[in-house]
Amino acid sequence: MPLIALAVAALAIGFEQLIQWKYGPLGIIAFVALSVGLKAKNTTISGIGAVLLVMLLAQSG
């Protein structure tokens, strides 16, 4: 069980670093808003984070 939790944490940190490297501070803010909203079951915050991430992805592509 601790090995699975460690692997998930490492993947989350790696994904966060990838977002920050590619999309800058706004990408981190969007990712944090999405993850906090999902964890708190707040659809407004998670929706804002998701929209920001989609806008960043659409802008770069």
Distance bins in CASP14 RR format, pairs under 12 A and 6 or more apart:
PFRMAT RR
TARGET T0000
AUTHOR 0000-0000-0000
RMODE 2
METHOD distances of the structure
MODEL  1
1 7 0 0 0 0 0 1 0 0 0 0 0
1 8 0 0 0 0 0 1 0 0 0 0 0
2 8 0 0 0 0 0 1 0 0 0 0 0
2 9 0 0 0 0 0 1 0 0 0 0 0
3 9 0 0 0 0 0 1 0 0 0 0 0
3 10 0 0 0 0 0 1 0 0 0 0 0
4 10 0 0 0 0 0 1 0 0 0 0 0
4 11 0 0 0 0 0 1 0 0 0 0 0
5 11 0 0 0 0 0 1 0 0 0 0 0
5 12 0 0 0 0 0 1 0 0 0 0 0
6 12 0 0 0 0 0 1 0 0 0 0 0
6 13 0 0 0 0 0 1 0 0 0 0 0
7 13 0 0 0 0 0 1 0 0 0 0 0
7 14 0 0 0 0 0 1 0 0 0 0 0
8 14 0 0 0 0 0 1 0 0 0 0 0
8 15 0 0 0 0 0 1 0 0 0 0 0
9 15 0 0 0 0 0 1 0 0 0 0 0
9 16 0 0 0 0 0 1 0 0 0 0 0
10 16 0 0 0 0 0 1 0 0 0 0 0
10 17 0 0 0 0 0 1 0 0 0 0 0
11 17 0 0 0 0 0 1 0 0 0 0 0
11 18 0 0 0 0 0 1 0 0 0 0 0
12 18 0 0 0 0 0 1 0 0 0 0 0
12 19 0 0 0 0 0 1 0 0 0 0 0
12 31 0 0 0 0 1 0 0 0 0 0 0
12 32 0 0 0 0 0 1 0 0 0 0 0
12 35 0 0 0 0 1 0 0 0 0 0 0
12 39 0 0 0 0 0 1 0 0 0 0 0
13 19 0 0 0 0 0 1 0 0 0 0 0
13 20 0 0 0 0 0 1 0 0 0 0 0
13 28 0 0 0 0 0 1 0 0 0 0 0
13 31 0 0 0 0 0 1 0 0 0 0 0
14 20 0 0 0 0 1 0 0 0 0 0 0
14 21 0 0 0 0 1 0 0 0 0 0 0
14 22 0 0 0 0 0 1 0 0 0 0 0
14 31 0 0 0 0 0 1 0 0 0 0 0
15 21 0 0 0 0 0 1 0 0 0 0 0
15 22 0 0 0 0 0 1 0 0 0 0 0
15 23 0 0 0 0 0 1 0 0 0 0 0
15 27 0 0 0 0 0 1 0 0 0 0 0
15 28 0 0 0 0 0 1 0 0 0 0 0
15 31 1 0 0 1 0 0 0 0 0 0 0
15 32 0 0 0 0 0 1 0 0 0 0 0
15 34 0 0 0 0 0 1 0 0 0 0 0
15 35 0 0 0 0 1 0 0 0 0 0 0
15 53 0 0 0 0 0 1 0 0 0 0 0
16 22 0 0 0 0 0 1 0 0 0 0 0
16 23 0 0 0 0 0 1 0 0 0 0 0
16 24 0 0 0 0 0 1 0 0 0 0 0
16 25 0 0 0 0 0 1 0 0 0 0 0
16 27 0 0 0 0 1 0 0 0 0 0 0
16 28 1 0 0 1 0 0 0 0 0 0 0
16 29 0 0 0 0 0 1 0 0 0 0 0
16 30 0 0 0 0 0 1 0 0 0 0 0
16 31 1 0 0 1 0 0 0 0 0 0 0
16 32 0 0 0 0 1 0 0 0 0 0 0
16 34 0 0 0 0 0 1 0 0 0 0 0
16 35 0 0 0 0 1 0 0 0 0 0 0
17 23 0 0 0 0 0 1 0 0 0 0 0
17 24 0 0 0 0 0 1 0 0 0 0 0
17 27 0 0 0 0 0 1 0 0 0 0 0
17 28 0 0 0 0 1 0 0 0 0 0 0
17 31 0 0 0 0 0 1 0 0 0 0 0
18 24 0 0 0 0 0 1 0 0 0 0 0
18 27 0 0 0 0 0 1 0 0 0 0 0
18 28 0 0 0 0 0 1 0 0 0 0 0
18 31 0 0 0 0 1 0 0 0 0 0 0
19 25 0 0 0 0 0 1 0 0 0 0 0
19 26 0 0 0 0 1 0 0 0 0 0 0
19 27 1 0 1 0 0 0 0 0 0 0 0
19 28 1 0 0 1 0 0 0 0 0 0 0
19 29 0 0 0 0 1 0 0 0 0 0 0
19 30 1 0 0 1 0 0 0 0 0 0 0
19 31 1 0 1 0 0 0 0 0 0 0 0
19 32 0 0 0 0 1 0 0 0 0 0 0
19 33 0 0 0 0 0 1 0 0 0 0 0
19 34 0 0 0 0 0 1 0 0 0 0 0
19 35 0 0 0 0 0 1 0 0 0 0 0
19 49 0 0 0 0 0 1 0 0 0 0 0
19 52 0 0 0 0 0 1 0 0 0 0 0
19 53 0 0 0 0 1 0 0 0 0 0 0
19 56 0 0 0 0 1 0 0 0 0 0 0
19 57 0 0 0 0 0 1 0 0 0 0 0
19 60 0 0 0 0 0 1 0 0 0 0 0
20 26 0 0 0 0 1 0 0 0 0 0 0
20 27 1 0 0 1 0 0 0 0 0 0 0
20 28 1 0 1 0 0 0 0 0 0 0 0
20 29 0 0 0 0 0 1 0 0 0 0 0
20 30 0 0 0 0 0 1 0 0 0 0 0
20 31 0 0 0 0 1 0 0 0 0 0 0
20 32 0 0 0 0 0 1 0 0 0 0 0
20 56 0 0 0 0 0 1 0 0 0 0 0
21 27 0 0 0 0 0 1 0 0 0 0 0
21 28 0 0 0 0 0 1 0 0 0 0 0
22 28 0 0 0 0 0 1 0 0 0 0 0
22 30 0 0 0 0 0 1 0 0 0 0 0
22 31 0 0 0 0 0 1 0 0 0 0 0
22 53 0 0 0 0 0 1 0 0 0 0 0
22 56 0 0 0 0 1 0 0 0 0 0 0
22 57 0 0 0 0 1 0 0 0 0 0 0
22 59 0 0 0 0 0 1 0 0 0 0 0
22 60 1 0 0 1 0 0 0 0 0 0 0
22 61 0 0 0 0 0 1 0 0 0 0 0
23 29 0 0 0 0 1 0 0 0 0 0 0
23 30 1 0 0 1 0 0 0 0 0 0 0
23 31 0 0 0 0 1 0 0 0 0 0 0
23 52 0 0 0 0 1 0 0 0 0 0 0
23 53 0 0 0 0 1 0 0 0 0 0 0
23 54 0 0 0 0 0 1 0 0 0 0 0
23 55 0 0 0 0 0 1 0 0 0 0 0
23 56 1 0 1 0 0 0 0 0 0 0 0
23 57 0 0 0 0 1 0 0 0 0 0 0
23 58 0 0 0 0 0 1 0 0 0 0 0
23 59 0 0 0 0 1 0 0 0 0 0 0
23 60 1 0 0 1 0 0 0 0 0 0 0
23 61 0 0 0 0 0 1 0 0 0 0 0
24 30 0 0 0 0 1 0 0 0 0 0 0
24 31 0 0 0 0 0 1 0 0 0 0 0
24 52 0 0 0 0 0 1 0 0 0 0 0
24 53 0 0 0 0 0 1 0 0 0 0 0
24 56 0 0 0 0 1 0 0 0 0 0 0
24 59 0 0 0 0 0 1 0 0 0 0 0
24 60 0 0 0 0 0 1 0 0 0 0 0
25 31 0 0 0 0 0 1 0 0 0 0 0
25 32 0 0 0 0 0 1 0 0 0 0 0
25 52 0 0 0 0 0 1 0 0 0 0 0
25 56 0 0 0 0 0 1 0 0 0 0 0
26 32 0 0 0 0 0 1 0 0 0 0 0
26 33 0 0 0 0 0 1 0 0 0 0 0
26 48 0 0 0 0 0 1 0 0 0 0 0
26 49 0 0 0 0 0 1 0 0 0 0 0
26 51 0 0 0 0 0 1 0 0 0 0 0
26 52 1 0 0 1 0 0 0 0 0 0 0
26 53 0 0 0 0 1 0 0 0 0 0 0
26 55 0 0 0 0 1 0 0 0 0 0 0
26 56 1 0 0 1 0 0 0 0 0 0 0
26 57 0 0 0 0 0 1 0 0 0 0 0
26 59 0 0 0 0 0 1 0 0 0 0 0
26 60 0 0 0 0 0 1 0 0 0 0 0
27 33 0 0 0 0 1 0 0 0 0 0 0
27 34 0 0 0 0 1 0 0 0 0 0 0
27 35 0 0 0 0 0 1 0 0 0 0 0
27 49 0 0 0 0 1 0 0 0 0 0 0
27 50 0 0 0 0 0 1 0 0 0 0 0
27 51 0 0 0 0 0 1 0 0 0 0 0
27 52 1 0 0 1 0 0 0 0 0 0 0
27 53 1 0 0 1 0 0 0 0 0 0 0
27 54 0 0 0 0 0 1 0 0 0 0 0
27 55 0 0 0 0 1 0 0 0 0 0 0
27 56 1 0 1 0 0 0 0 0 0 0 0
27 57 0 0 0 0 1 0 0 0 0 0 0
27 59 0 0 0 0 0 1 0 0 0 0 0
27 60 0 0 0 0 0 1 0 0 0 0 0
28 34 0 0 0 0 0 1 0 0 0 0 0
28 35 0 0 0 0 0 1 0 0 0 0 0
28 49 0 0 0 0 0 1 0 0 0 0 0
28 52 0 0 0 0 0 1 0 0 0 0 0
28 53 0 0 0 0 0 1 0 0 0 0 0
28 56 0 0 0 0 0 1 0 0 0 0 0
29 35 0 0 0 0 0 1 0 0 0 0 0
29 36 0 0 0 0 0 1 0 0 0 0 0
29 45 0 0 0 0 0 1 0 0 0 0 0
29 48 0 0 0 0 1 0 0 0 0 0 0
29 49 1 0 0 1 0 0 0 0 0 0 0
29 52 1 0 0 1 0 0 0 0 0 0 0
29 53 0 0 0 0 1 0 0 0 0 0 0
29 55 0 0 0 0 0 1 0 0 0 0 0
29 56 0 0 0 0 0 1 0 0 0 0 0
30 36 0 0 0 0 0 1 0 0 0 0 0
30 37 0 0 0 0 0 1 0 0 0 0 0
30 45 0 0 0 0 0 1 0 0 0 0 0
30 46 0 0 0 0 0 1 0 0 0 0 0
30 47 0 0 0 0 1 0 0 0 0 0 0
30 48 1 0 0 1 0 0 0 0 0 0 0
30 49 1 0 1 0 0 0 0 0 0 0 0
30 50 1 0 0 1 0 0 0 0 0 0 0
30 51 0 0 0 0 1 0 0 0 0 0 0
30 52 1 1 0 0 0 0 0 0 0 0 0
30 53 1 0 1 0 0 0 0 0 0 0 0
30 54 0 0 0 0 1 0 0 0 0 0 0
30 55 0 0 0 0 1 0 0 0 0 0 0
30 56 1 0 0 1 0 0 0 0 0 0 0
30 57 0 0 0 0 1 0 0 0 0 0 0
30 59 0 0 0 0 0 1 0 0 0 0 0
31 37 0 0 0 0 0 1 0 0 0 0 0
31 38 0 0 0 0 0 1 0 0 0 0 0
31 46 0 0 0 0 0 1 0 0 0 0 0
31 48 0 0 0 0 0 1 0 0 0 0 0
31 49 1 0 0 1 0 0 0 0 0 0 0
31 50 0 0 0 0 1 0 0 0 0 0 0
31 52 0 0 0 0 1 0 0 0 0 0 0
31 53 1 0 0 1 0 0 0 0 0 0 0
31 56 0 0 0 0 1 0 0 0 0 0 0
31 57 0 0 0 0 0 1 0 0 0 0 0
32 38 0 0 0 0 0 1 0 0 0 0 0
32 39 0 0 0 0 0 1 0 0 0 0 0
32 40 0 0 0 0 0 1 0 0 0 0 0
32 45 0 0 0 0 1 0 0 0 0 0 0
32 46 0 0 0 0 0 1 0 0 0 0 0
32 48 0 0 0 0 0 1 0 0 0 0 0
32 49 0 0 0 0 1 0 0 0 0 0 0
32 52 0 0 0 0 0 1 0 0 0 0 0
32 53 0 0 0 0 0 1 0 0 0 0 0
33 39 0 0 0 0 0 1 0 0 0 0 0
33 40 0 0 0 0 0 1 0 0 0 0 0
33 42 0 0 0 0 1 0 0 0 0 0 0
33 43 0 0 0 0 0 1 0 0 0 0 0
33 44 0 0 0 0 1 0 0 0 0 0 0
33 45 1 0 1 0 0 0 0 0 0 0 0
33 46 1 0 0 1 0 0 0 0 0 0 0
33 47 1 0 0 1 0 0 0 0 0 0 0
33 48 1 0 1 0 0 0 0 0 0 0 0
33 49 1 1 0 0 0 0 0 0 0 0 0
33 50 0 0 0 0 1 0 0 0 0 0 0
33 51 0 0 0 0 1 0 0 0 0 0 0
33 52 1 0 0 1 0 0 0 0 0 0 0
33 53 0 0 0 0 1 0 0 0 0 0 0
34 40 0 0 0 0 0 1 0 0 0 0 0
34 42 0 0 0 0 0 1 0 0 0 0 0
34 43 0 0 0 0 0 1 0 0 0 0 0
34 44 0 0 0 0 0 1 0 0 0 0 0
34 45 1 0 0 1 0 0 0 0 0 0 0
34 46 1 0 1 0 0 0 0 0 0 0 0
34 47 1 0 0 1 0 0 0 0 0 0 0
34 48 0 0 0 0 1 0 0 0 0 0 0
34 49 1 0 1 0 0 0 0 0 0 0 0
34 50 1 0 1 0 0 0 0 0 0 0 0
34 51 0 0 0 0 1 0 0 0 0 0 0
34 52 0 0 0 0 1 0 0 0 0 0 0
34 53 1 0 0 1 0 0 0 0 0 0 0
34 54 0 0 0 0 0 1 0 0 0 0 0
34 56 0 0 0 0 0 1 0 0 0 0 0
35 42 0 0 0 0 0 1 0 0 0 0 0
35 45 0 0 0 0 1 0 0 0 0 0 0
35 46 0 0 0 0 1 0 0 0 0 0 0
35 47 0 0 0 0 0 1 0 0 0 0 0
35 49 0 0 0 0 1 0 0 0 0 0 0
35 50 0 0 0 0 0 1 0 0 0 0 0
35 53 0 0 0 0 0 1 0 0 0 0 0
36 42 1 0 0 1 0 0 0 0 0 0 0
36 44 0 0 0 0 0 1 0 0 0 0 0
36 45 1 0 0 1 0 0 0 0 0 0 0
36 46 1 0 0 1 0 0 0 0 0 0 0
36 47 0 0 0 0 0 1 0 0 0 0 0
36 48 0 0 0 0 0 1 0 0 0 0 0
36 49 0 0 0 0 1 0 0 0 0 0 0
37 43 1 0 0 1 0 0 0 0 0 0 0
37 44 0 0 0 0 1 0 0 0 0 0 0
37 45 1 0 1 0 0 0 0 0 0 0 0
37 46 1 1 0 0 0 0 0 0 0 0 0
37 47 1 0 0 1 0 0 0 0 0 0 0
37 48 0 0 0 0 1 0 0 0 0 0 0
37 49 1 0 0 1 0 0 0 0 0 0 0
37 50 0 0 0 0 1 0 0 0 0 0 0
38 44 0 0 0 0 0 1 0 0 0 0 0
38 45 0 0 0 0 1 0 0 0 0 0 0
38 46 1 0 1 0 0 0 0 0 0 0 0
38 47 0 0 0 0 1 0 0 0 0 0 0
38 48 0 0 0 0 0 1 0 0 0 0 0
38 49 0 0 0 0 1 0 0 0 0 0 0
38 50 0 0 0 0 1 0 0 0 0 0 0
39 45 0 0 0 0 1 0 0 0 0 0 0
39 46 0 0 0 0 1 0 0 0 0 0 0
40 46 0 0 0 0 1 0 0 0 0 0 0
42 48 0 0 0 0 1 0 0 0 0 0 0
42 49 0 0 0 0 0 1 0 0 0 0 0
43 49 0 0 0 0 0 1 0 0 0 0 0
43 50 0 0 0 0 1 0 0 0 0 0 0
43 51 0 0 0 0 0 1 0 0 0 0 0
44 50 0 0 0 0 0 1 0 0 0 0 0
44 51 0 0 0 0 0 1 0 0 0 0 0
45 51 0 0 0 0 0 1 0 0 0 0 0
45 52 0 0 0 0 0 1 0 0 0 0 0
46 52 0 0 0 0 0 1 0 0 0 0 0
46 53 0 0 0 0 0 1 0 0 0 0 0
47 53 0 0 0 0 1 0 0 0 0 0 0
47 54 0 0 0 0 1 0 0 0 0 0 0
47 55 0 0 0 0 0 1 0 0 0 0 0
48 54 0 0 0 0 0 1 0 0 0 0 0
48 55 0 0 0 0 0 1 0 0 0 0 0
49 55 0 0 0 0 1 0 0 0 0 0 0
49 56 0 0 0 0 1 0 0 0 0 0 0
49 57 0 0 0 0 0 1 0 0 0 0 0
50 56 0 0 0 0 0 1 0 0 0 0 0
50 57 0 0 0 0 0 1 0 0 0 0 0
51 57 0 0 0 0 0 1 0 0 0 0 0
51 58 0 0 0 0 0 1 0 0 0 0 0
52 58 0 0 0 0 0 1 0 0 0 0 0
52 59 0 0 0 0 0 1 0 0 0 0 0
53 59 0 0 0 0 0 1 0 0 0 0 0
53 60 0 0 0 0 0 1 0 0 0 0 0
54 60 0 0 0 0 0 1 0 0 0 0 0
54 61 0 0 0 0 0 1 0 0 0 0 0
55 61 0 0 0 0 0 1 0 0 0 0 0
END
